[in-house]
Amino acid sequence: MTPLGMLFGAGQNSIQFDFSIVMAIVVGMFLHISTTIIFETNENHKFNLAKLLAILCGSAIAIVLH
């Protein structure tokens, strides 16, 4: 559906979109989907502290190395 939406949107020159708003919505949807997949894969959807700590450590390493 994304390629179809892009093709449809490219043909609509009369409608002005704010690209940053559209990207914020798309990124928010991706974050929601990915965090749901990461955190709710356990039985009974229990919170896993080890996964959260691994994600935070990985994010910290990525920030330091960047």
mmCIF file of the N, C-alpha and C atoms, coordinates in Angstrom:
data_MODEL
# 
_entry.id   MODEL 
# 
loop_
_atom_site.group_PDB 
_atom_site.id 
_atom_site.type_symbol 
_atom_site.label_atom_id 
_atom_site.label_alt_id 
_atom_site.label_comp_id 
_atom_site.label_asym_id 
_atom_site.label_entity_id 
_atom_site.label_seq_id 
_atom_site.pdbx_PDB_ins_code 
_atom_site.Cartn_x 
_atom_site.Cartn_y 
_atom_site.Cartn_z 
_atom_site.occupancy 
_atom_site.B_iso_or_equiv 
_atom_site.pdbx_formal_charge 
_atom_site.auth_seq_id 
_atom_site.auth_comp_id 
_atom_site.auth_asym_id 
_atom_site.auth_atom_id 
_atom_site.pdbx_PDB_model_num 
ATOM 1   N N  . MET A 1 1  ? 0.814  -1.198  0.000  1.00 0.00 ? 1  MET A N  1 
ATOM 2   C CA . MET A 1 1  ? 0.000  0.000   0.000  1.00 0.00 ? 1  MET A CA 1 
ATOM 3   C C  . MET A 1 1  ? 0.858  1.262   0.000  1.00 0.00 ? 1  MET A C  1 
ATOM 4   N N  . THR A 1 2  ? 2.057  1.188   0.579  1.00 0.00 ? 2  THR A N  1 
ATOM 5   C CA . THR A 1 2  ? 2.901  2.379   0.613  1.00 0.00 ? 2  THR A CA 1 
ATOM 6   C C  . THR A 1 2  ? 3.291  2.856   -0.779 1.00 0.00 ? 2  THR A C  1 
ATOM 7   N N  . PRO A 1 3  ? 3.740  1.970   -1.677 1.00 0.00 ? 3  PRO A N  1 
ATOM 8   C CA . PRO A 1 3  ? 4.055  2.463   -3.030 1.00 0.00 ? 3  PRO A CA 1 
ATOM 9   C C  . PRO A 1 3  ? 2.836  3.050   -3.743 1.00 0.00 ? 3  PRO A C  1 
ATOM 10  N N  . LEU A 1 4  ? 1.662  2.447   -3.536 1.00 0.00 ? 4  LEU A N  1 
ATOM 11  C CA . LEU A 1 4  ? 0.452  3.009   -4.159 1.00 0.00 ? 4  LEU A CA 1 
ATOM 12  C C  . LEU A 1 4  ? 0.138  4.385   -3.600 1.00 0.00 ? 4  LEU A C  1 
ATOM 13  N N  . GLY A 1 5  ? 0.314  4.548   -2.309 1.00 0.00 ? 5  GLY A N  1 
ATOM 14  C CA . GLY A 1 5  ? 0.088  5.854   -1.699 1.00 0.00 ? 5  GLY A CA 1 
ATOM 15  C C  . GLY A 1 5  ? 1.056  6.897   -2.207 1.00 0.00 ? 5  GLY A C  1 
ATOM 16  N N  . MET A 1 6  ? 2.310  6.497   -2.410 1.00 0.00 ? 6  MET A N  1 
ATOM 17  C CA . MET A 1 6  ? 3.298  7.441   -2.938 1.00 0.00 ? 6  MET A CA 1 
ATOM 18  C C  . MET A 1 6  ? 2.954  7.846   -4.367 1.00 0.00 ? 6  MET A C  1 
ATOM 19  N N  . LEU A 1 7  ? 2.545  6.869   -5.181 1.00 0.00 ? 7  LEU A N  1 
ATOM 20  C CA . LEU A 1 7  ? 2.182  7.192   -6.557 1.00 0.00 ? 7  LEU A CA 1 
ATOM 21  C C  . LEU A 1 7  ? 0.962  8.105   -6.601 1.00 0.00 ? 7  LEU A C  1 
ATOM 22  N N  . PHE A 1 8  ? -0.024 7.816   -5.756 1.00 0.00 ? 8  PHE A N  1 
ATOM 23  C CA . PHE A 1 8  ? -1.217 8.647   -5.709 1.00 0.00 ? 8  PHE A CA 1 
ATOM 24  C C  . PHE A 1 8  ? -0.875 10.057  -5.222 1.00 0.00 ? 8  PHE A C  1 
ATOM 25  N N  . GLY A 1 9  ? -0.040 10.137  -4.205 1.00 0.00 ? 9  GLY A N  1 
ATOM 26  C CA . GLY A 1 9  ? 0.344  11.431  -3.653 1.00 0.00 ? 9  GLY A CA 1 
ATOM 27  C C  . GLY A 1 9  ? 1.171  12.264  -4.604 1.00 0.00 ? 9  GLY A C  1 
ATOM 28  N N  . ALA A 1 10 ? 1.997  11.599  -5.421 1.00 0.00 ? 10 ALA A N  1 
ATOM 29  C CA . ALA A 1 10 ? 2.830  12.330  -6.377 1.00 0.00 ? 10 ALA A CA 1 
ATOM 30  C C  . ALA A 1 10 ? 1.971  12.989  -7.459 1.00 0.00 ? 10 ALA A C  1 
ATOM 31  N N  . GLY A 1 11 ? 0.841  12.384  -7.761 1.00 0.00 ? 11 GLY A N  1 
ATOM 32  C CA . GLY A 1 11 ? -0.026 12.938  -8.788 1.00 0.00 ? 11 GLY A CA 1 
ATOM 33  C C  . GLY A 1 11 ? -0.939 14.043  -8.285 1.00 0.00 ? 11 GLY A C  1 
ATOM 34  N N  . GLN A 1 12 ? -0.990 14.272  -7.015 1.00 0.00 ? 12 GLN A N  1 
ATOM 35  C CA . GLN A 1 12 ? -1.875 15.277  -6.416 1.00 0.00 ? 12 GLN A CA 1 
ATOM 36  C C  . GLN A 1 12 ? -1.096 16.548  -6.100 1.00 0.00 ? 12 GLN A C  1 
ATOM 37  N N  . ASN A 1 13 ? -0.799 17.334  -7.110 1.00 0.00 ? 13 ASN A N  1 
ATOM 38  C CA . ASN A 1 13 ? -0.023 18.558  -6.910 1.00 0.00 ? 13 ASN A CA 1 
ATOM 39  C C  . ASN A 1 13 ? -0.825 19.663  -6.239 1.00 0.00 ? 13 ASN A C  1 
ATOM 40  N N  . SER A 1 14 ? -2.140 19.604  -6.336 1.00 0.00 ? 14 SER A N  1 
ATOM 41  C CA . SER A 1 14 ? -2.958 20.676  -5.779 1.00 0.00 ? 14 SER A CA 1 
ATOM 42  C C  . SER A 1 14 ? -3.062 20.586  -4.258 1.00 0.00 ? 14 SER A C  1 
ATOM 43  N N  . ILE A 1 15 ? -2.803 19.405  -3.695 1.00 0.00 ? 15 ILE A N  1 
ATOM 44  C CA . ILE A 1 15 ? -2.884 19.222  -2.247 1.00 0.00 ? 15 ILE A CA 1 
ATOM 45  C C  . ILE A 1 15 ? -1.489 19.392  -1.661 1.00 0.00 ? 15 ILE A C  1 
ATOM 46  N N  . GLN A 1 16 ? -1.353 20.321  -0.716 1.00 0.00 ? 16 GLN A N  1 
ATOM 47  C CA . GLN A 1 16 ? -0.059 20.574  -0.088 1.00 0.00 ? 16 GLN A CA 1 
ATOM 48  C C  . GLN A 1 16 ? 0.041  19.800  1.218  1.00 0.00 ? 16 GLN A C  1 
ATOM 49  N N  . PHE A 1 17 ? 1.023  18.902  1.310  1.00 0.00 ? 17 PHE A N  1 
ATOM 50  C CA . PHE A 1 17 ? 1.253  18.128  2.515  1.00 0.00 ? 17 PHE A CA 1 
ATOM 51  C C  . PHE A 1 17 ? 2.486  18.652  3.232  1.00 0.00 ? 17 PHE A C  1 
ATOM 52  N N  . ASP A 1 18 ? 2.442  18.623  4.538  1.00 0.00 ? 18 ASP A N  1 
ATOM 53  C CA . ASP A 1 18 ? 3.624  18.931  5.312  1.00 0.00 ? 18 ASP A CA 1 
ATOM 54  C C  . ASP A 1 18 ? 4.352  17.617  5.544  1.00 0.00 ? 18 ASP A C  1 
ATOM 55  N N  . PHE A 1 19 ? 5.491  17.446  4.891  1.00 0.00 ? 19 PHE A N  1 
ATOM 56  C CA . PHE A 1 19 ? 6.207  16.177  4.910  1.00 0.00 ? 19 PHE A CA 1 
ATOM 57  C C  . PHE A 1 19 ? 6.609  15.769  6.322  1.00 0.00 ? 19 PHE A C  1 
ATOM 58  N N  . SER A 1 20 ? 6.955  16.718  7.173  1.00 0.00 ? 20 SER A N  1 
ATOM 59  C CA . SER A 1 20 ? 7.390  16.378  8.524  1.00 0.00 ? 20 SER A CA 1 
ATOM 60  C C  . SER A 1 20 ? 6.248  15.782  9.340  1.00 0.00 ? 20 SER A C  1 
ATOM 61  N N  . ILE A 1 21 ? 5.031  16.236  9.124  1.00 0.00 ? 21 ILE A N  1 
ATOM 62  C CA . ILE A 1 21 ? 3.881  15.676  9.836  1.00 0.00 ? 21 ILE A CA 1 
ATOM 63  C C  . ILE A 1 21 ? 3.626  14.241  9.379  1.00 0.00 ? 21 ILE A C  1 
ATOM 64  N N  . VAL A 1 22 ? 3.693  14.013  8.089  1.00 0.00 ? 22 VAL A N  1 
ATOM 65  C CA . VAL A 1 22 ? 3.483  12.666  7.554  1.00 0.00 ? 22 VAL A CA 1 
ATOM 66  C C  . VAL A 1 22 ? 4.565  11.723  8.067  1.00 0.00 ? 22 VAL A C  1 
ATOM 67  N N  . MET A 1 23 ? 5.821  12.178  8.065  1.00 0.00 ? 23 MET A N  1 
ATOM 68  C CA . MET A 1 23 ? 6.913  11.332  8.552  1.00 0.00 ? 23 MET A CA 1 
ATOM 69  C C  . MET A 1 23 ? 6.772  11.049  10.046 1.00 0.00 ? 23 MET A C  1 
ATOM 70  N N  . ALA A 1 24 ? 6.302  12.015  10.820 1.00 0.00 ? 24 ALA A N  1 
ATOM 71  C CA . ALA A 1 24 ? 6.096  11.795  12.252 1.00 0.00 ? 24 ALA A CA 1 
ATOM 72  C C  . ALA A 1 24 ? 5.057  10.702  12.485 1.00 0.00 ? 24 ALA A C  1 
ATOM 73  N N  . ILE A 1 25 ? 4.002  10.709  11.710 1.00 0.00 ? 25 ILE A N  1 
ATOM 74  C CA . ILE A 1 25 ? 2.966  9.683   11.846 1.00 0.00 ? 25 ILE A CA 1 
ATOM 75  C C  . ILE A 1 25 ? 3.516  8.313   11.458 1.00 0.00 ? 25 ILE A C  1 
ATOM 76  N N  . VAL A 1 26 ? 4.259  8.250   10.357 1.00 0.00 ? 26 VAL A N  1 
ATOM 77  C CA . VAL A 1 26 ? 4.814  6.975   9.892  1.00 0.00 ? 26 VAL A CA 1 
ATOM 78  C C  . VAL A 1 26 ? 5.819  6.428   10.901 1.00 0.00 ? 26 VAL A C  1 
ATOM 79  N N  . VAL A 1 27 ? 6.717  7.275   11.401 1.00 0.00 ? 27 VAL A N  1 
ATOM 80  C CA . VAL A 1 27 ? 7.709  6.823   12.375 1.00 0.00 ? 27 VAL A CA 1 
ATOM 81  C C  . VAL A 1 27 ? 7.024  6.370   13.661 1.00 0.00 ? 27 VAL A C  1 
ATOM 82  N N  . GLY A 1 28 ? 6.002  7.084   14.087 1.00 0.00 ? 28 GLY A N  1 
ATOM 83  C CA . GLY A 1 28 ? 5.256  6.681   15.269 1.00 0.00 ? 28 GLY A CA 1 
ATOM 84  C C  . GLY A 1 28 ? 4.602  5.323   15.106 1.00 0.00 ? 28 GLY A C  1 
ATOM 85  N N  . MET A 1 29 ? 4.063  5.066   13.930 1.00 0.00 ? 29 MET A N  1 
ATOM 86  C CA . MET A 1 29 ? 3.449  3.762   13.672 1.00 0.00 ? 29 MET A CA 1 
ATOM 87  C C  . MET A 1 29 ? 4.501  2.661   13.689 1.00 0.00 ? 29 MET A C  1 
ATOM 88  N N  . PHE A 1 30 ? 5.652  2.912   13.064 1.00 0.00 ? 30 PHE A N  1 
ATOM 89  C CA . PHE A 1 30 ? 6.724  1.915   13.069 1.00 0.00 ? 30 PHE A CA 1 
ATOM 90  C C  . PHE A 1 30 ? 7.222  1.645   14.482 1.00 0.00 ? 30 PHE A C  1 
ATOM 91  N N  . LEU A 1 31 ? 7.382  2.689   15.294 1.00 0.00 ? 31 LEU A N  1 
ATOM 92  C CA . LEU A 1 31 ? 7.824  2.497   16.671 1.00 0.00 ? 31 LEU A CA 1 
ATOM 93  C C  . LEU A 1 31 ? 6.809  1.691   17.472 1.00 0.00 ? 31 LEU A C  1 
ATOM 94  N N  . HIS A 1 32 ? 5.540  1.978   17.284 1.00 0.00 ? 32 HIS A N  1 
ATOM 95  C CA . HIS A 1 32 ? 4.499  1.245   17.990 1.00 0.00 ? 32 HIS A CA 1 
ATOM 96  C C  . HIS A 1 32 ? 4.520  -0.233  17.619 1.00 0.00 ? 32 HIS A C  1 
ATOM 97  N N  . ILE A 1 33 ? 4.602  -0.515  16.332 1.00 0.00 ? 33 ILE A N  1 
ATOM 98  C CA . ILE A 1 33 ? 4.608  -1.895  15.870 1.00 0.00 ? 33 ILE A CA 1 
ATOM 99  C C  . ILE A 1 33 ? 5.854  -2.628  16.361 1.00 0.00 ? 33 ILE A C  1 
ATOM 100 N N  . SER A 1 34 ? 7.014  -1.995  16.246 1.00 0.00 ? 34 SER A N  1 
ATOM 101 C CA . SER A 1 34 ? 8.247  -2.681  16.640 1.00 0.00 ? 34 SER A CA 1 
ATOM 102 C C  . SER A 1 34 ? 8.319  -2.909  18.143 1.00 0.00 ? 34 SER A C  1 
ATOM 103 N N  . THR A 1 35 ? 7.895  -1.944  18.945 1.00 0.00 ? 35 THR A N  1 
ATOM 104 C CA . THR A 1 35 ? 7.931  -2.156  20.391 1.00 0.00 ? 35 THR A CA 1 
ATOM 105 C C  . THR A 1 35 ? 6.909  -3.205  20.815 1.00 0.00 ? 35 THR A C  1 
ATOM 106 N N  . THR A 1 36 ? 5.794  -3.279  20.140 1.00 0.00 ? 36 THR A N  1 
ATOM 107 C CA . THR A 1 36 ? 4.814  -4.318  20.442 1.00 0.00 ? 36 THR A CA 1 
ATOM 108 C C  . THR A 1 36 ? 5.403  -5.691  20.139 1.00 0.00 ? 36 THR A C  1 
ATOM 109 N N  . ILE A 1 37 ? 6.084  -5.818  19.023 1.00 0.00 ? 37 ILE A N  1 
ATOM 110 C CA . ILE A 1 37 ? 6.698  -7.097  18.663 1.00 0.00 ? 37 ILE A CA 1 
ATOM 111 C C  . ILE A 1 37 ? 7.797  -7.455  19.659 1.00 0.00 ? 37 ILE A C  1 
ATOM 112 N N  . ILE A 1 38 ? 8.621  -6.492  20.045 1.00 0.00 ? 38 ILE A N  1 
ATOM 113 C CA . ILE A 1 38 ? 9.747  -6.773  20.948 1.00 0.00 ? 38 ILE A CA 1 
ATOM 114 C C  . ILE A 1 38 ? 9.255  -7.145  22.339 1.00 0.00 ? 38 ILE A C  1 
ATOM 115 N N  . PHE A 1 39 ? 8.344  -6.361  22.893 1.00 0.00 ? 39 PHE A N  1 
ATOM 116 C CA . PHE A 1 39 ? 8.001  -6.518  24.297 1.00 0.00 ? 39 PHE A CA 1 
ATOM 117 C C  . PHE A 1 39 ? 6.864  -7.496  24.569 1.00 0.00 ? 39 PHE A C  1 
ATOM 118 N N  . GLU A 1 40 ? 6.072  -7.857  23.579 1.00 0.00 ? 40 GLU A N  1 
ATOM 119 C CA . GLU A 1 40 ? 4.936  -8.724  23.841 1.00 0.00 ? 40 GLU A CA 1 
ATOM 120 C C  . GLU A 1 40 ? 5.078  -10.101 23.193 1.00 0.00 ? 40 GLU A C  1 
ATOM 121 N N  . THR A 1 41 ? 6.304  -10.606 23.105 1.00 0.00 ? 41 THR A N  1 
ATOM 122 C CA . THR A 1 41 ? 6.503  -11.924 22.518 1.00 0.00 ? 41 THR A CA 1 
ATOM 123 C C  . THR A 1 41 ? 6.545  -13.021 23.578 1.00 0.00 ? 41 THR A C  1 
ATOM 124 N N  . ASN A 1 42 ? 6.575  -12.656 24.834 1.00 0.00 ? 42 ASN A N  1 
ATOM 125 C CA . ASN A 1 42 ? 6.601  -13.653 25.912 1.00 0.00 ? 42 ASN A CA 1 
ATOM 126 C C  . ASN A 1 42 ? 5.206  -14.208 26.177 1.00 0.00 ? 42 ASN A C  1 
ATOM 127 N N  . GLU A 1 43 ? 5.173  -15.336 26.883 1.00 0.00 ? 43 GLU A N  1 
ATOM 128 C CA . GLU A 1 43 ? 3.881  -15.875 27.275 1.00 0.00 ? 43 GLU A CA 1 
ATOM 129 C C  . GLU A 1 43 ? 3.188  -14.911 28.228 1.00 0.00 ? 43 GLU A C  1 
ATOM 130 N N  . ASN A 1 44 ? 1.902  -14.808 28.112 1.00 0.00 ? 44 ASN A N  1 
ATOM 131 C CA . ASN A 1 44 ? 1.062  -13.940 28.953 1.00 0.00 ? 44 ASN A CA 1 
ATOM 132 C C  . ASN A 1 44 ? 1.462  -12.475 28.867 1.00 0.00 ? 44 ASN A C  1 
ATOM 133 N N  . HIS A 1 45 ? 2.247  -12.109 27.872 1.00 0.00 ? 45 HIS A N  1 
ATOM 134 C CA . HIS A 1 45 ? 2.652  -10.713 27.635 1.00 0.00 ? 45 HIS A CA 1 
ATOM 135 C C  . HIS A 1 45 ? 3.276  -10.080 28.878 1.00 0.00 ? 45 HIS A C  1 
ATOM 136 N N  . LYS A 1 46 ? 4.124  -10.825 29.547 1.00 0.00 ? 46 LYS A N  1 
ATOM 137 C CA . LYS A 1 46 ? 4.799  -10.297 30.734 1.00 0.00 ? 46 LYS A CA 1 
ATOM 138 C C  . LYS A 1 46 ? 5.948  -9.387  30.309 1.00 0.00 ? 46 LYS A C  1 
ATOM 139 N N  . PHE A 1 47 ? 6.179  -8.342  31.106 1.00 0.00 ? 47 PHE A N  1 
ATOM 140 C CA . PHE A 1 47 ? 7.256  -7.397  30.827 1.00 0.00 ? 47 PHE A CA 1 
ATOM 141 C C  . PHE A 1 47 ? 8.603  -8.063  31.106 1.00 0.00 ? 47 PHE A C  1 
ATOM 142 N N  . ASN A 1 48 ? 9.553  -7.885  30.186 1.00 0.00 ? 48 ASN A N  1 
ATOM 143 C CA . ASN A 1 48 ? 10.866 -8.498  30.320 1.00 0.00 ? 48 ASN A CA 1 
ATOM 144 C C  . ASN A 1 48 ? 11.905 -7.403  30.525 1.00 0.00 ? 48 ASN A C  1 
ATOM 145 N N  . LEU A 1 49 ? 12.406 -7.286  31.757 1.00 0.00 ? 49 LEU A N  1 
ATOM 146 C CA . LEU A 1 49 ? 13.379 -6.252  32.096 1.00 0.00 ? 49 LEU A CA 1 
ATOM 147 C C  . LEU A 1 49 ? 14.693 -6.464  31.357 1.00 0.00 ? 49 LEU A C  1 
ATOM 148 N N  . ALA A 1 50 ? 15.077 -7.699  31.119 1.00 0.00 ? 50 ALA A N  1 
ATOM 149 C CA . ALA A 1 50 ? 16.338 -7.986  30.424 1.00 0.00 ? 50 ALA A CA 1 
ATOM 150 C C  . ALA A 1 50 ? 16.321 -7.408  29.004 1.00 0.00 ? 50 ALA A C  1 
ATOM 151 N N  . LYS A 1 51 ? 15.186 -7.518  28.315 1.00 0.00 ? 51 LYS A N  1 
ATOM 152 C CA . LYS A 1 51 ? 15.084 -6.954  26.962 1.00 0.00 ? 51 LYS A CA 1 
ATOM 153 C C  . LYS A 1 51 ? 15.210 -5.436  27.000 1.00 0.00 ? 51 LYS A C  1 
ATOM 154 N N  . LEU A 1 52 ? 14.550 -4.811  27.974 1.00 0.00 ? 52 LEU A N  1 
ATOM 155 C CA . LEU A 1 52 ? 14.618 -3.357  28.081 1.00 0.00 ? 52 LEU A CA 1 
ATOM 156 C C  . LEU A 1 52 ? 16.049 -2.898  28.348 1.00 0.00 ? 52 LEU A C  1 
ATOM 157 N N  . LEU A 1 53 ? 16.742 -3.576  29.253 1.00 0.00 ? 53 LEU A N  1 
ATOM 158 C CA . LEU A 1 53 ? 18.123 -3.206  29.551 1.00 0.00 ? 53 LEU A CA 1 
ATOM 159 C C  . LEU A 1 53 ? 19.032 -3.415  28.343 1.00 0.00 ? 53 LEU A C  1 
ATOM 160 N N  . ALA A 1 54 ? 18.820 -4.478  27.590 1.00 0.00 ? 54 ALA A N  1 
ATOM 161 C CA . ALA A 1 54 ? 19.617 -4.721  26.387 1.00 0.00 ? 54 ALA A CA 1 
ATOM 162 C C  . ALA A 1 54 ? 19.388 -3.623  25.351 1.00 0.00 ? 54 ALA A C  1 
ATOM 163 N N  . ILE A 1 55 ? 18.144 -3.194  25.197 1.00 0.00 ? 55 ILE A N  1 
ATOM 164 C CA . ILE A 1 55 ? 17.824 -2.128  24.252 1.00 0.00 ? 55 ILE A CA 1 
ATOM 165 C C  . ILE A 1 55 ? 18.453 -0.815  24.693 1.00 0.00 ? 55 ILE A C  1 
ATOM 166 N N  . LEU A 1 56 ? 18.365 -0.501  25.989 1.00 0.00 ? 56 LEU A N  1 
ATOM 167 C CA . LEU A 1 56 ? 18.963 0.733   26.497 1.00 0.00 ? 56 LEU A CA 1 
ATOM 168 C C  . LEU A 1 56 ? 20.480 0.723   26.367 1.00 0.00 ? 56 LEU A C  1 
ATOM 169 N N  . CYS A 1 57 ? 21.112 -0.418  26.652 1.00 0.00 ? 57 CYS A N  1 
ATOM 170 C CA . CYS A 1 57 ? 22.573 -0.523  26.504 1.00 0.00 ? 57 CYS A CA 1 
ATOM 171 C C  . CYS A 1 57 ? 22.980 -0.379  25.034 1.00 0.00 ? 57 CYS A C  1 
ATOM 172 N N  . GLY A 1 58 ? 22.257 -1.012  24.150 1.00 0.00 ? 58 GLY A N  1 
ATOM 173 C CA . GLY A 1 58 ? 22.550 -0.887  22.722 1.00 0.00 ? 58 GLY A CA 1 
ATOM 174 C C  . GLY A 1 58 ? 22.377 0.529   22.218 1.00 0.00 ? 58 GLY A C  1 
ATOM 175 N N  . SER A 1 59 ? 21.338 1.214   22.696 1.00 0.00 ? 59 SER A N  1 
ATOM 176 C CA . SER A 1 59 ? 21.115 2.604   22.306 1.00 0.00 ? 59 SER A CA 1 
ATOM 177 C C  . SER A 1 59 ? 22.231 3.505   22.829 1.00 0.00 ? 59 SER A C  1 
ATOM 178 N N  . ALA A 1 60 ? 22.658 3.267   24.063 1.00 0.00 ? 60 ALA A N  1 
ATOM 179 C CA . ALA A 1 60 ? 23.739 4.062   24.640 1.00 0.00 ? 60 ALA A CA 1 
ATOM 180 C C  . ALA A 1 60 ? 25.038 3.849   23.877 1.00 0.00 ? 60 ALA A C  1 
ATOM 181 N N  . ILE A 1 61 ? 25.343 2.619   23.513 1.00 0.00 ? 61 ILE A N  1 
ATOM 182 C CA . ILE A 1 61 ? 26.556 2.343   22.743 1.00 0.00 ? 61 ILE A CA 1 
ATOM 183 C C  . ILE A 1 61 ? 26.489 3.026   21.382 1.00 0.00 ? 61 ILE A C  1 
ATOM 184 N N  . ALA A 1 62 ? 25.325 2.973   20.739 1.00 0.00 ? 62 ALA A N  1 
ATOM 185 C CA . ALA A 1 62 ? 25.170 3.611   19.428 1.00 0.00 ? 62 ALA A CA 1 
ATOM 186 C C  . ALA A 1 62 ? 25.357 5.126   19.523 1.00 0.00 ? 62 ALA A C  1 
ATOM 187 N N  . ILE A 1 63 ? 24.846 5.733   20.589 1.00 0.00 ? 63 ILE A N  1 
ATOM 188 C CA . ILE A 1 63 ? 24.995 7.184   20.765 1.00 0.00 ? 63 ILE A CA 1 
ATOM 189 C C  . ILE A 1 63 ? 26.456 7.540   21.000 1.00 0.00 ? 63 ILE A C  1 
ATOM 190 N N  . VAL A 1 64 ? 27.144 6.744   21.836 1.00 0.00 ? 64 VAL A N  1 
ATOM 191 C CA . VAL A 1 64 ? 28.557 7.031   22.133 1.00 0.00 ? 64 VAL A CA 1 
ATOM 192 C C  . VAL A 1 64 ? 29.420 6.867   20.890 1.00 0.00 ? 64 VAL A C  1 
ATOM 193 N N  . LEU A 1 65 ? 29.169 5.833   20.092 1.00 0.00 ? 65 LEU A N  1 
ATOM 194 C CA . LEU A 1 65 ? 29.976 5.585   18.898 1.00 0.00 ? 65 LEU A CA 1 
ATOM 195 C C  . LEU A 1 65 ? 29.656 6.534   17.756 1.00 0.00 ? 65 LEU A C  1 
ATOM 196 N N  . HIS A 1 66 ? 28.525 7.157   17.814 1.00 0.00 ? 66 HIS A N  1 
ATOM 197 C CA . HIS A 1 66 ? 28.144 8.065   16.729 1.00 0.00 ? 66 HIS A CA 1 
ATOM 198 C C  . HIS A 1 66 ? 28.898 9.346   16.893 1.00 0.00 ? 66 HIS A C  1 
# 
